[in-house]
Amino acid sequence: MGGSLEQHQGRVDDYFHRLAYGNDPFQYGELYLPESPGPHPVVQLTHGGFWRKAYDLTLMHGLAEHLVTQGIAAWNIEYRRIGNPGGAWPGTFLDVAAATDYLSILAPTYKLDMQRVVAVGHSAGGHLACWLACRHLLPRDSAIRTERTPLRLRGVVSLAGVVDLQQAWQLHLGQNAVQELLQASLTEQPARYMEASPAALLPSGIPQVLVHGSADDRVPIEISQAYAHKARAAGEHIRLLELPGADHFILIDPGSEAWQLTVKEIKHLLR
């Protein structure tokens, strides 16, 4: 899906920029800009794939290309994953945080509106998007806390996100992907599960929207349902959109009704 970077860039070179936020080959993002003069609201896209290196940001190309037609800039990020040198704990988290905060550096050149940034992630990327909303709550000595003040998000949209790592570990999702990500079991490193899981860090104080299909066989809808219940109990402003019959991947099909519904939610958060 998506083709090579060269082919992709050739299609959209007039509004597409590949930009490094770090020195590692996987520390980069793709910035898509609308034709309007700006300042542009921004959606940061974080792909899924159970945090593993087999999957990359090409999963989100279609969503990025659609967002710019709606007058919204898209920052589609790559990051070190399980199997990449420096990936998993803590590198995956540090990369996603650094990519997000890098928007503030890009903002003057590319006319980005830092008051209107929404993080959108799918599957494992949904987990990371929700974690971005909570990371300001991390203990000062956390290995995944950065020195830079976190960029304040306008909202978060999780598309079938793995938003509770403890529950996902108990369910052995993705053939124990959470244990690979955190490089330990829940019993071995409970603190990592507390710091890395959005469900354990609530409340974030940032509006969140969860979109999940009832026919999802990769990440069961019960994870979003339980998270929404916990978030509401913590006083969070949260919406759960349950899509009857929708599977895991229809949520990132730019031609799907599920994505059209998601875009409406994004625009509401950006308003």
Secondary structure, DSSP 4 states (H G I P E B T S, - for coil): ----HHHHHHHHTTTEEEEESSSSTT-EEEEE--SS-SPEEEEEEE--STTBTT--GGGGHHHHHHHHHTT-EEEEE----BTSTT-STTHHHHHHHHHHHTHHHHHHHHTEEEEEEEEEEETHHHHHHHHHHHGGGS-TT-TT--SSPPPPPSEEEEES----HHHHHHTTHHHHHHHHHHTS-TTT-HHHHHHH-HHHH---SS-EEEEEETT-SSS-HHHHHHHHHHHHHTT--EEEEEETT--SSGGG-TTSHHHHHHHHHHHHHH-
